[in-house]
Each structure stands twice: as C-alpha cells, then as structure tokens.
Amino acid sequence: MSGDRAAVTVRIAGEEHTIRANAEPAYTKKCAKMVDDRIAAIRAMSGLIEGHKAAILAALSIADEYFQAVDEAERIRRDTASIAANLAERVEADLE
C-alpha cells in the first residue's frame, strides 16, 4: 500500500462512488467488486430487496467471513505454536 491517497471511481450496486484510499487503485477496485458481487448475489437470492438492505446484508456477510478467517488464523497460530513447542522439547530431550 502506498502513502498517497488515490481517488478511484467504482460502481457498487449500480451507483458510482469515488473512493479516496491509501491503497493501490487496483486493490480498491478489487474490494469494490467484492462488495458489488455480494450485493448482487444477495439480491439474486432474495428477490426484490431494497438496495440499502442488500448492502447491509452484504456487509454482515463479509464481516462474518472476516471473523471466521480471524478465528481460523488464530486456531492455526495456536496449533503451530503447540507443534513448535513439542518439537523444541523433543530436540532438547534428544540433546541431553
């Protein structure tokens, strides 16, 4: 990510938005596409749902994925730390 704030115009839910972010423009567009795709998927599944409600459901869905990923990363970190500690104990025992 660069230190300059780049202005990027994206289309989300049929509306254009100009986003100023420290991220690279391609990354901002990638994020906007994810949000737009999620809103479109929710609208397709739910029939005629109002735009703001679809956006809220999309945000909740993305937040759920984020928290699940954070939990999984923490589980992997704990598992890795446990494996490393066990290996260190075995190496120390073998060296004695």
C-alpha positions in Angstrom: 0.0 0.0 0.0 1.3 3.4 -0.9 1.3 6.5 1.3 -0.6 8.6 -1.4 -4.3 8.8 -1.3 -5.5 7.8 -4.7 -9.0 8.7 -6.0 -10.7 5.7 -7.7 -14.2 5.7 -9.2 -16.0 2.4 -8.7 -19.5 1.1 -9.3 -21.3 -0.6 -6.5 -25.0 -1.6 -6.7 -25.4 0.4 -9.9 -24.1 3.6 -8.4 -20.7 5.3 -9.0 -18.6 6.1 -6.0 -15.3 8.0 -5.8 -13.1 6.4 -3.1 -10.0 8.0 -1.7 -7.7 5.5 -0.2 -4.1 4.8 0.7 -4.4 1.5 -1.2 -3.4 0.9 -4.7 -6.3 1.7 -7.1 -6.4 -1.9 -8.3 -6.9 -3.1 -4.7 -9.7 -0.6 -4.1 -11.4 -1.8 -7.3 -11.0 -5.4 -6.1 -12.6 -4.5 -2.8 -15.4 -2.7 -4.5 -16.0 -5.6 -6.9 -16.3 -7.9 -3.9 -18.9 -5.7 -2.3 -20.8 -5.3 -5.6 -20.7 -9.0 -6.3 -22.0 -9.8 -2.8 -24.9 -7.3 -3.1 -25.8 -8.8 -6.5 -25.8 -12.3 -5.0 -28.0 -11.3 -2.1 -30.4 -9.5 -4.4 -30.5 -12.6 -6.7 -31.2 -14.9 -3.8 -33.7 -12.6 -2.0 -35.7 -11.4 -5.0 -36.7 -7.7 -4.9 -34.8 -6.4 -1.8 -34.1 -2.7 -1.3 -30.6 -1.5 -2.1 -29.7 -0.4 1.4 -30.9 -3.7 2.9 -28.9 -5.7 0.4 -25.9 -3.5 1.3 -26.4 -4.2 5.0 -26.8 -8.0 4.4 -23.6 -7.9 2.2 -21.7 -6.1 4.9 -22.8 -8.6 7.5 -21.9 -11.5 5.2 -18.4 -10.1 4.6 -18.0 -9.4 8.3 -18.9 -13.0 9.1 -16.3 -14.2 6.6 -13.7 -11.9 8.1 -14.4 -13.1 11.7 -14.3 -16.7 10.6 -11.0 -16.1 8.9 -9.6 -14.4 12.0 -10.7 -17.3 14.2 -9.2 -19.8 11.8 -5.9 -17.9 11.7 -5.8 -17.9 15.5 -6.5 -21.6 15.6 -3.7 -22.2 13.1 -1.4 -19.9 15.2 -2.1 -21.9 18.3 -1.7 -25.2 16.6 1.6 -24.1 15.1 2.9 -22.8 18.4 2.0 -26.1 20.1 3.7 -28.1 17.4 6.8 -25.9 17.6 6.9 -26.2 21.4 6.6 -30.0 21.2 9.4 -30.2 18.6 11.6 -27.9 20.8 11.0 -30.2 23.8 11.9 -33.3 21.7 15.1 -31.7 20.4 16.1 -30.6 23.8 15.4 -34.1 25.2 17.5 -35.7 22.4 20.4 -33.3 23.0 20.5 -34.3 26.7 
